[in-house]
Amino acid sequence: MKIALLGNLPKPLDNSLHRGIERFNSNLAQELAKLGHEVTVFTNTPHENNCEVKPLLCSSEASKVFKLHENNSQEFAKIARRAYLAALKEIESKKFEIIHNNSLDTLPLLASSTLSIPMLTGLHSEPTPKQKYLFEYQTYRPDSFYCATSTHTKKAWKETFPDIDVAVVESGTLKLEESVELNLSNKIQGGVWLGTIKDQCGLKETLEACQLAGVKIKIFGEIESESYFTNEVGPLLSRDACFHGRIDSKSIKRHLKNSRFAIVGPGLKREWLLDLLSNGLPILGMVNPHLQELINSSNGKLWSKLDPLEMSKTIASTKELCRVKIQQNAIKKWNTAVMARKYEKVYNFLKEIHDRKAKEKAYWYLYTSSKQRTLV
């Protein structure tokens, strides 16, 4: 099958949502190619796979877009409109069979009604203000197809747009050939905290809980509230509770290998949660829909309130969990190969619908034409 994956225009590197979608496209393209499909990724982000990559913008225009500040939304919208229309025109001229639209831009979906190719739109996060048009759009485009990357995301869209149909294919980011060698030494007693550092994020209570449990903690995250970090977190930092700055996937790998558990703060994306599980780390954190979808009694524990004493007991209880089983189960359930096979089934289903409708239109044309001739 000839498949086109639509990505995003260049954005500042600190935008984790865009990075996550481009990583998703790269992983999916690579696995679909292994299944024998002809895959082309339309993006301006470098992709480490053997699939064809088509730039949405020329290099000079891409540089211009990258430098645009988000406040200059009108200029960005003009460039985005030209880029996606050109990409869709190329996709149709080269007779692709499926378009998997993972762009955050609204134009590809709006333009889908003019295409003769079925389009699947990926929903990777909760609806944004820009996407409020979807409810009205759905009323005259009933054959639009949507696929959420998690049950929580589907629920969020259905609450906003109850009339749209949304399938679910859980996003997989783990690769079978890249399993991590676990450090199972009994000497490792500490953990990591990852998330956005802001008011009510639970970091202060986490540090107090680690002190009570007698374990070390390494902190990674963006500081959103300087006052909270300075006044609440700062006094609790020490040799056993160190702040290492923003979350960086390359530099953090060594710290994950030498950790026994991970505590999740607000704002951490699903991809990071799966990476933590693939490193065999039990995940701890506040009860919320994102974590409840992934975490159970075998791979982590969730607390319902920020009580340092109870949190310290939960941290100590992670010794009971088997890190090897956590890693094995994560890689088995959320690997990229499983994800690609599920999407392959979705593509085939959509192609069957499209081909059947094309035949129905052809039959209707023959019927009306013969009827008109008879009447004449």
N, C-alpha and C positions, 0 to 999 in steps of 0.2 A: 504494500500500500504506500502511496506517495503522500507524506504527511508534512504539513507546515506548522511549526511552532512559533507563535508570535511572542516576542519578549518586550522589554521596556526600553525607552530611550535613556541615554546616560543620565545618571543622577549622582549627587555627592555620595562618597563612599560610606558615610556614616548612616545612610538610609538602609537599615537592615531588612526592611520589607522588600525593597528592590533586589538586594543581594540574594535574599532567600528565593525569590521567583527565578532569578537567572540560574541559580544553583539547581533549582527544580527542573528547569528546562534542559540544562546540561545533562543531568542524571537521566532524565526521561529519554532524551534523544539518543544517548549512548546505549541504553538498554533496548530501545525500539530497533535500533540498527542491528543489534545482536540477534533480534528476532526476525531479521530479514527485511525490514521496512526501509524505504528510502526517505530519510528525514532531513529537512532543512530548517535551521533555526534562524529566525530574523531578529537580530539584536545588534547592539554596539558594545556588548560586554564580551571579553575574551572567553572562549569556551574550550575546555580541555577534553575534547572528544574527537572522534574520527568522522563526525557528520559534517555536512556542508553548512557553513555559516554565512548568511547574507547580511550586510550592514543595513540598518534602517536609514542611516544617514551617511553622507560622505564625511571624510575625516575632518574637514574644516568646519562643516556644519555641526558635527558631533562635539567638537571643541567649544563651539559657541553655545550650544545647549547646555553643556556641562557647567559652563561658567555663569549661566543665567541664575539669578537669584529667584527663589520661589515666589517673591512678590511680583515678578515680571511674568505673570501668568498668561497674559494675552499674547505676548511674543512667543512664549513656549507653546501655547495652544496652536498657533499658526504653523510652527515648524512641525509639531506632532501631527497635525492634520495632513500636511503634505507627505510626511514620511509614511504614515500608515496607509494612505490612499495609494501611494506608489507601490508599497509592498503588496497590498491586496490585488492591485492590477497585475503585478508580476505573478502572483500565486494563481490567479485565474487563467492567465495566458499560458502558463506552463502546466495546466490541467492537474493540479493537486487534487487529491480525493477527500482529504480532511484538513480543516484548519483547527488547530488547538490554540485558542486565544488566551494567553496568560498575561496579556498586557493589562496594566492598571488604567489605561486610557479608555475613554468611552467610545471613541470613534469606530474601532473595529466592529463592535457589536451593532452600532447604529448602521454601519455600512453593510452588515451581513444580509440585509433584506434585498440587496442588489446583486448578490453573488449566486452563482449556480453550484456552489460547493457548500456542504454542511459545515457548520462551525460549532465547536464545543467551547464554551467560555468557562475558564477555571476561576473559582472563587476561593481565594487564598486567605481572606481576612474578612472581618465584619464590614457591612456596607459603609461606604464613605459618603459624605454630602454630595459629591459629584455624581454618584450613581443613583440618586433619587429618581432619575428619569425612568428607571427600569420598570416600574409598575405600569406607567402609561404605555411604555414601549411594548410590553408584553401583550397588551390588549389587541394590538394589530399585528403582532409577530408571534403567533401561538406556537410556531415550530422552532423557537429558540431553545437551545440546550445548555444546561448549566451543570457543573460538577464541582462540588465542594471538596476540599482536601481534608476535612475532618467533620465529625458529627456536630461539634460545637459551631463551626462555621455555617453549616447547613441550617441549624436551628436559628442562628442570628438572622440569616437572610429570609427564612420563612416567616419569622416574626415581623419583619419589615414589609416583605412582599409575599403574603400568604398564597397568592394565586400562581406563583411560578413553581415549576417542577424542578427539583434539585436532586441529582444523584450524589453519591459519596464514594470517592476513591481515596482512602487515606494516603497522605503523602509519605513516601519512603525516601530516606536520605542515606541509608546505610548500604554499603557495598559489600557483597559477600567476600570478595577477594581482598578487602582491606580491614579485616578484623584486627582489633588491637590486642597486643599481648598484655595481659593483666599482671600488675604487681600485687601479689597476694601475701606479701610479707606481713607478719604480725606486728612489725614495728610501726606500720603506718596506722596512725590513729586520727589524723586530722581530716578536714574536708574543705570544700570550696563553697562560697556564696556567690551567686550570679544574678544580676538583675539591674534595674534602674534605682538609683539611690535618691529617694525623695521622702517626703513626709508620709508617715504611716506605712513605710515599706517593710517594716519588720526587722531591719538590720540591727537596730539597737538591741532588741530582745534576743536576736540570734547570738550576738556577741556575749550577752549576759548568760545565755543558756550554755554556750560553749565553755565559758569560765566555770560554770557549775559542773559541767560534765568532764572538765579537765582535758579538753581536746583543742588542738590548734585549728585555726580557720584562716583561709586566704580569700580575700574579697576582690571581686572583679565586677566592674559596672560603670556606667556613666553617672556622673553627679548632676542631678537635676535640681536639687535644693542644696545650695552651699551652706545655708544656715543650719539645716538639719545635720549635714555631714560634720560641720564644725562644732556644733553645740551638743549633739546627741551621740554621734559616732566617734568623733575625735578623741574624747576622754577615755574611750574603751580600747583604742588601738594600742598594740604592744608587739613584742617579738612573737607572741603566740596568736596575734590577730593582726595580720598585715594587709594593707590596701595596695593592690597591684595595678590599679587603673582600669581603663576600658577593656571590654571583652574583645580579645583578639584570638581568632581560631588557631593561628600558628603558634603563638607563644604560650597559649594556655595548655597545649597538649601534654607537656611535661608535668604540669601541676595536676592534671586529671589523673595521670598514671600514678602519681604519688599521693592520691587521696583515697579515703575510705567511703565518703558519702558526699552528696551535693545538696545544698539548700537553695531553693529557687525563690527569687524575689519577683517583683512585678516586671512586666515588659519582656520576659524572656520568650523567644519564639519557639515554636514546636520543633524546628530543626535542631536547636540546641538541646532540647529535652531528649531527643532521640540520640544525639551524640553522647550525652551523659550516660544514658542507658547502655549504649554500645561500649562504653568504657567500664561497664560493670558497676556503676555507682548507684546505690540506692538514692532515690530522690525524695527529699523532704520539702514541705512547704505548706502554705495556707490552702485550705479547701477552695477550689475554684473550678469552673467547667473545663478549662484547658487541661489541668492536672488530673481531674477525675476521669477524663477520657483515657488517659495513658497509665495512670498509677493505680496499683492494687497492692494487696498485702504481700505479694511476692517480690515486688521491685521498689517499694518505698512506703512512706507513711505521711499522712497529711494531718495537720492540726487545725482545729476549728477556732482557736483563739490564740493570741500572742501572750502566752504565759511562760516566762523563762524557765520555771521549775519543771513544768510538764514538757516543754520543748527539750530540756536537757535529758529527761528520761527517754524521750523518743529518739534523740541522737544516740544515746548509749545502746538502745535496742537494735540499731542497724547491724550490730555484730551478728545477729541471728540470721540475717539475710545472706544468701549465697550469691556472691558477685559473678561467679562463672555462669550460673543459671540466668541471672539478669541479662548478661551479655548475649548468651545463646538465644534466649526468647526474643530479645529486641531485634537481633539480626534476622531471625527467622520470620518475624511478623512484619517488620518495617523496612525490609531491604528493597532496593530499587528494582530488582528483577521482578518481584511480586507485583509491585506497583505498575510496571510496564505491561505485564500480562493482563492486568485488570483493565488498563486503558485500551489495550488492543481489543478486548471484548466490547468496550463502549464504542470504539471507532467502527467496528464491524456492524454493530447494532444501528448506529446512526447512518452508515452507508446503505444498509438495507432499507431503512425508512426513506432515505433520499431517492434511491433507485426505484422503489415502489411508487413514490409520488410522481416521479418523472414519467413512469409508464402510464399512471392514471391520467396525467395531463395529456399524454399522447393519445390515449384511447378517447378522452373527452373531445379532443380536437377532431379526431376522425368521425366521432358520432355527430358533433355539431355541424361539421362540414357536409356530411352526407345528408343530414336532415335539411340543411339549408338548400342543398341541390334539389332535394325532393320537393321542397316547398316551391322552389322556383319553377 
